[in-house]
């Protein structure tokens, strides 16, 4: 079954980012199409996480613009970006370790909660109905990620691979149109990686979510991506299908260390 990839949903144009005198990104442009899995790869220090941080408003680039669904911005904060429909997981898990799986994933619904805090605290009337709907949505995610057995378990007690799954669940709870995944498979064993690959593809196919992911494991990237953009030393050195990138001389030399 070939999936339908749509029009450009996210367009990154001429992004440059420096910290002091150090250039993290230099004149980077690429786009992301609706419903695709778009990978950003490159050796350590290539600027991959910096790029995601520009997209989701953690960093403000000195130059360039980002257009999401036709709306351009150069300065955005993370909350505004999330409200627009861009969700994110982080390389270092930012979960609430003492809270249960279900409560962690519920935090992802905060953007969607409409009733005021006073009614929420009392859990009466519309606030109670709303919370029930949010819980229902979260239960659906828990089923989808196959973590029903751990619903009430404090996240800190779970093995690493499952914590990563909870992190994915929390991002999905925001109902993002574009999901940014920062090394979702880092630190995982082979079996955990296979599970996570399956979930990423399912999120893409079943939820219709556009996925942008940073990943070090080239095998994973080549298996699940529709297109790949390659960064090295903060510059773009390749962009295309997995096959095109795999056979790109500049990419090969960046990864094999020749030419530096």
N, C-alpha and C positions, 0 to 999 in steps of 0.2 A: 504494500500500500504506500503510494507516494503521497507525502503530505503537501498541502497547499501553502506555499510560502507567499506572503503578501507584499504590500508596498513597504517602503522604508518607514519605520516607526521611530527610530532614534538615529540622528545624524550628528556625528562628531566632526567639527570642522576646525582645522588649524590650531589645535590645542597645544599651548606651551605653558609649562609650569616650572618655576625655579624656587629653590629654597636658598636664600642668600645668593651666593654666586654659583650654586650647584644646579645644573639643569636636570630636572627629573624627566621632563617630556619636551620634545622639540617638534612643533608643527605637525601634530598627529591628526590625521583625518581617516575616518572609516564610517560605515553605516551599518545598521542592524535592521533586518527585515522582519515584519510581523510573522510570528510562529516559527522562526528559525532558532537553532541552537548555534550561537556565535561564540567561538572560543578566542581568547586572547592568550597567546603563549609567548615565551621568551625566557632566556636564562635568568638566574637570580639577579636582582637589581636592574632589570630591564625597564621598570616603570609600570608594570601591570597593575599593581594595587593602587598606585597613584592615579592611574587612568580611571579605575572604578571610583576612587574617591572624588574625582572631578565630576563624574557623571552623577553621583548621588549627593553632591553638595557638601561633602566634608572639606574638600579643598576648592578654592577659587582660582582657576587658571589665570595667568597674567594676560594671555592672548587666546583668541578663538571663541567659538560658541558651540552650544549643544542644543539641538532642536529635538523636541519630543512631541510627537503627534502634531507637528506644524507650529509648535510654540517654542520660540528661541529664548535661551537665557544664557547669561555669562556668570551671573551671581545668583546662587540659589542656596537655601539652607536645607539640611537633610529632611526636616519635617515637611517642608513645602514639596520637595521632590517625592517623598513618600505619598503625600496626598494626591499628587499628580498621577501616581500609579507605578512608581519604580521601587521595588523592594530589594532587600540586600541581606545576604548572610556574610559573616566575617570569618577571616582566617583563624583568629583566636576567638574561641567561643565566648560570646557575651551573654550567656544564659544566667538566670537567677538560680544558683545551685541548690538553695534550700527550698525552692518552690517546686511543686509537683509538675509533671509533664503537661497536664491539662492547663494549669495556671500559667506556665511559661508560654504556651501557644496562645492562650487568651490575651496575653499582653499585645500580641500582634493585631488584635481586634480594636485596640484603643482608638485608632483613627476613625473607625466606623461607628463608634458609640455616639449617639445623638442626644440622649437624655442628659439632663444636667446632673452635676455631682451630688446635689442634695437628694434628688430622687434615687440616684444610683445607690447612695449610702443606705437609704431606707428600703430599697428594693421593693418599691410599690408601683402599682399601675403600669404605665407605659415602660418604665425602667425595668420592671421585672420581666415583662414580655420581651423586651429588647434583649435582655441578658440571656433569656432562654433561647432566642433565635441565634445569638452569637455562639452559645454553647453547642447548639446543634451543628452549626457550621464547623466548629472546632472538632467535634466528635467525628465529623465526616473526614477531616484531615487526618485525625488519629487512625481511623480505619484505613485510609488510603496509604498511610506510611507504615501500616502494620505494627503499631506500637500500643495496641489496646491493652496488652498485659501490663503495661507500665504507666497507665493513665495517672494513678495516684502516687507514683514513686517520685521522691525528690530527685531532680535531674542529676545532682552531684553523685548519686549512687549508681548511675548508669554507666556502662562501658562507653568509651569514646565514640565508637561508631554510631551508637544509639543517640548520644548527645548531639552529634552532627545532624541526625535525622530530626531531632526536636527543633534544632536551629532552623532547618529547612521548613518545618511545620509552622514555626512562628512567622517566617517570611511569607509563607503561603496564606496565612491567616489575614494578611493585609489585602489579599486579592490583587496582587500586582499584575499589571499588564506586561511589564518587563521585570524579570528577576535576575539580579546580579549575584553570581555565586563566586565567592573568593576562595579558591582552592577547597572545594567541598570534599575532596577525597584525601587531603593531606593527612598523613599519619595513620592511614587505614591499611588493614591487611587486604589480601586479594579478594576474599569473600565479601568484606565490607564495601570494597570498591565496586564490585559487581552489583551489589544491592543498590548503592548510591547511583550508579550509572542508570540502572533500571528506573529508579525514582525520577531522575532528571528527565529521562525520555518520556516517562508517563506524565509528568507535570506538563511537559511540552505538548504531548498529544492529547491527553484527557482534559486538562484545564485550558489548553490552547495558549498557555503562557509562553511569551518569548523569553529565551534564556541567553544570558551573556555569562560565560564562565571563564575564570582563570584556572588553569590546571597545569601541573608539571608533568604528569604522566602522559607521554606522547601517544601511547597506545589508546588510552581513554579518549583523548582529543580526536584522534583519527577515526575512532569508532562512532562517536556520538555527535560530532559537529557537522553542520551544513557548510559553514565557512569559518576560516581561521585568519586572524590578523596576528602578525608576528612583530614583537618589539625587541629591540636590542639597544642597550645604552640610551634608552629614552627616545629612540627613533623607530619609525616603521620600516621594516625591511622586507615584509611580505604580506600578501593579502589575497586570499582566494579559497578554492575548495581544498579539502585535506590533501588530495593528490597533487594539486598545483603547488601547495606549500611544501609538501614532502620532497618535491623534486627541484625546489628553488635553491640554487647554489649558495646564495647569501645566507639563507636560513640554515643550510647544512653546515656552513663554516661557523656560524654563530654557535650552533649547538655542539659542534665537534671541536670548537676552540681553534680551528685553523684560521689564519688571516688576522688574528689579533696579536 
